[in-house]
Amino acid sequence: MAFDLTKSYFNDIKERTLSPAANITEEGSCLVYVDDGTGEVSVQQSAGAASEQFAGFSITDALDYLTDISVETYPIQTAPFTIQLQNGNVAVYSTGPTTHEIQFLDITATVYYVENTDYSFAAPGDDTKGLITVSGLHAGSSVGDVAQIVYRYTLTQQQIIAKYHQRSVNNFAQSYFGLVSVGCMDGEIFTTMYDVTKVYAINTAIYTGPNGKLTTVTTGALAGRCTKTPANNGDGYLGCKYKTNLAT
């Protein structure tokens, strides 16, 4: 699931009206309050704006599972060398220097490799294949070190069914009735809906980010503090002890 139901807890759960612009596609998405002019508050995915009012997380009736997180380890070899990820369809992040939602950490040297500087998906379609080409070693890393790669990938329909099974028809109330259950007030969530390209550290601040994802970028509203880093236990979940409306 997009969040770990066995560890996450929410001190309150409210059914909220979805904003017409909500476009919530996954559980565990970061939600914010919006005024649609109806006289009743609605929610939509966060965009990472300073003016946002953090509302909580979508916990039921998501339209579908679209992405997942994988944490894998590989030995550093003499450059250049290639790495075949266990999953293809690596999610695109932006058009900047780092173009995919992938984080490359050298565990031994504790330095990050940078996409399009130290490594890349060298040929067209390599991101779909999950094939990384490491062109050079980042300063401080050495042959024989262990590299840890955390990345988001788009699920195929077969993977969705195999991992999460087909959802029953009554789990689609979000699309039928324009509502979503929101885990709110205060609590703790272990979610995959975060910006994979950012570095998270225990007890540091976490903010609302673009596309309903948590982030370390301070331009959004304060959501909570990190209680688990994604690579811990190798499960890819980010832990966040949160409280809604922290800015007020």
C-alpha positions in Angstrom: 0.0 0.0 0.0 1.0 3.6 -0.3 1.1 3.7 3.5 1.8 1.1 6.1 -1.6 0.4 7.7 0.0 -1.7 10.5 2.2 1.1 11.8 0.3 4.3 10.8 -2.3 5.9 13.1 -4.7 8.8 12.8 -6.3 10.4 15.9 -9.3 11.5 13.7 -10.7 10.5 10.3 -13.1 12.8 8.5 -14.9 12.5 5.2 -14.1 15.5 3.1 -15.4 16.8 -0.1 -12.9 16.7 -3.0 -12.1 19.9 -4.8 -12.8 19.7 -8.5 -9.1 20.2 -9.0 -8.1 17.5 -6.5 -7.0 14.7 -8.8 -6.1 12.4 -5.9 -4.9 9.2 -7.3 -3.1 7.4 -4.4 -3.6 6.6 -0.8 -1.2 8.3 1.6 -1.3 11.5 -0.4 -0.7 14.8 1.4 -3.9 16.9 1.4 -4.5 20.6 2.0 -7.7 22.6 2.6 -9.1 24.7 -0.2 -12.1 27.1 -0.5 -14.1 26.3 -3.5 -16.7 29.0 -2.8 -19.3 26.5 -1.6 -19.2 27.5 2.1 -17.7 24.2 3.1 -14.0 23.3 3.1 -12.7 20.9 0.5 -9.4 19.1 0.1 -7.0 18.5 -2.7 -3.4 17.3 -3.1 -0.7 19.6 -1.8 1.2 21.7 -4.3 4.0 22.9 -2.0 2.8 26.5 -1.6 3.6 28.5 1.5 -0.1 29.5 1.8 -1.3 25.9 2.1 -3.2 24.7 5.1 -2.2 21.1 5.8 -5.3 18.9 6.2 -3.9 15.3 6.6 -3.6 12.3 4.4 -5.9 10.3 2.0 -6.3 6.9 3.6 -9.2 5.2 1.8 -11.0 5.2 -1.6 -8.0 6.1 -3.7 -8.7 5.7 -7.4 -5.9 3.3 -7.9 -2.3 2.3 -7.0 0.0 3.9 -9.5 3.5 3.9 -8.0 5.6 2.1 -5.5 9.0 2.5 -3.9 11.9 0.1 -4.1 15.1 0.0 -2.0 18.0 -2.1 -3.5 21.7 -2.5 -2.8 24.5 -3.0 -5.4 28.3 -3.2 -5.2 30.3 -0.3 -6.6 32.5 -1.4 -9.5 35.1 0.2 -11.6 33.4 2.9 -13.8 31.8 2.7 -16.2 29.5 -0.1 -15.2 25.7 -0.8 -15.4 23.1 -1.7 -12.8 19.9 -3.5 -13.6 17.2 -2.4 -11.2 14.6 -5.0 -10.1 11.8 -2.8 -11.6 11.5 -0.8 -14.7 9.4 2.3 -15.4 11.4 4.5 -13.1 9.2 7.6 -12.4 10.1 10.9 -14.0 10.6 13.7 -11.5 11.4 16.9 -13.3 13.3 18.3 -16.3 16.2 19.6 -14.2 19.6 17.9 -13.5 17.8 15.1 -11.7 15.1 13.9 -14.1 13.9 10.8 -12.2 12.6 10.0 -8.7 15.7 8.1 -7.7 18.2 8.5 -4.9 21.7 6.9 -5.2 23.5 6.6 -1.8 26.9 5.1 -1.3 26.4 3.6 2.2 30.1 3.2 3.0 31.1 6.7 2.0 27.7 8.3 2.8 27.7 10.5 -0.4 25.1 10.8 -3.0 25.6 10.1 -6.7 24.0 12.7 -8.9 22.0 11.8 -12.0 23.4 13.1 -15.3 26.7 13.7 -13.4 27.8 10.4 -12.0 25.1 8.2 -13.6 22.3 8.3 -16.1 19.8 6.2 -18.1 22.2 6.4 -21.0 20.0 5.2 -23.9 16.4 6.0 -24.8 14.1 3.6 -22.9 16.7 2.7 -20.3 14.5 4.2 -17.6 11.7 2.0 -18.8 14.1 -1.0 -18.6 15.5 0.1 -15.2 19.0 0.1 -16.6 21.5 2.6 -15.0 24.9 3.4 -16.5 27.4 4.7 -13.9 29.9 6.9 -15.8 32.1 7.9 -12.9 32.5 7.5 -9.2 31.4 10.3 -6.9 34.1 12.0 -4.8 34.6 9.9 -1.7 33.3 6.6 -3.0 35.4 3.6 -3.9 35.2 0.3 -5.7 33.9 -2.3 -3.2 31.5 0.1 -1.4 27.9 -0.8 -1.2 25.4 1.5 -3.0 21.9 1.8 -1.9 19.3 3.0 -4.4 15.9 4.2 -3.5 13.5 4.9 -6.4 9.9 5.3 -7.4 8.5 3.3 -10.3 5.2 3.1 -12.1 3.3 -0.1 -11.5 2.0 -2.2 -14.3 -1.6 -3.6 -14.0 -0.1 -7.0 -13.4 2.0 -5.7 -10.5 -1.0 -3.9 -9.0 -3.1 -7.0 -8.9 -0.2 -9.2 -7.7 0.8 -6.8 -4.9 -2.5 -5.3 -3.9 -5.2 -7.4 -5.5 -8.2 -6.0 -7.4 -10.2 -3.5 -5.3 -13.9 -4.2 -4.8 -16.5 -1.9 -6.4 -17.4 -0.3 -3.1 -13.9 1.1 -2.7 -14.5 3.6 -5.4 -16.7 6.0 -3.5 -14.2 8.8 -4.1 -15.0 8.9 -7.8 -18.7 8.2 -7.3 -19.5 10.7 -4.5 -16.6 13.2 -4.6 -15.4 12.3 -1.1 -12.2 11.1 0.5 -11.4 9.9 4.0 -8.7 12.1 5.5 -6.5 11.0 8.4 -6.2 14.3 10.3 -5.6 16.1 13.7 -2.4 14.4 14.8 -0.8 11.0 14.3 2.0 9.2 12.5 2.1 7.9 8.9 4.5 5.7 7.1 4.0 6.5 3.5 5.6 6.2 0.1 4.1 9.5 -1.0 7.2 11.6 -0.7 9.8 13.2 -2.9 12.4 10.5 -3.3 15.1 12.9 -4.5 15.3 14.6 -1.2 17.4 13.6 1.9 15.4 12.8 5.1 16.9 12.7 8.5 15.4 11.7 11.9 13.6 14.6 13.7 13.9 17.1 10.9 11.0 19.0 9.5 8.9 17.7 6.7 6.7 20.0 4.5 3.8 19.7 2.0 5.1 19.3 -1.5 4.0 19.2 -5.1 1.7 16.4 -6.3 0.6 15.4 -2.8 4.0 14.3 -1.7 5.9 15.2 1.5 9.3 16.9 1.0 12.1 18.7 2.9 11.7 21.8 0.8 10.6 24.6 3.1 8.4 26.5 0.6 5.4 24.4 1.6 3.4 24.2 4.8 5.0 22.5 7.8 3.4 19.0 8.1 5.5 17.3 10.8 8.9 15.6 11.6 10.7 12.6 10.2 10.4 9.5 12.4 11.8 7.0 9.9 14.1 7.4 6.9 13.0 5.6 3.6 16.0 3.3 3.5 15.6 2.0 7.1 14.5 -1.6 7.0 14.6 -1.4 3.2 10.9 -1.0 2.9 10.9 2.5 1.3 8.4 4.1 3.8 9.0 7.6 5.1 7.8 8.0 8.7 6.2 11.4 9.6 4.8 12.4 13.0 2.4 15.0 11.9 -0.1 17.5 13.2 -2.6 19.4 10.9 -2.6 23.2 10.7 0.8 23.6 12.4 1.1 27.0 10.8 -1.9 28.5 12.7 
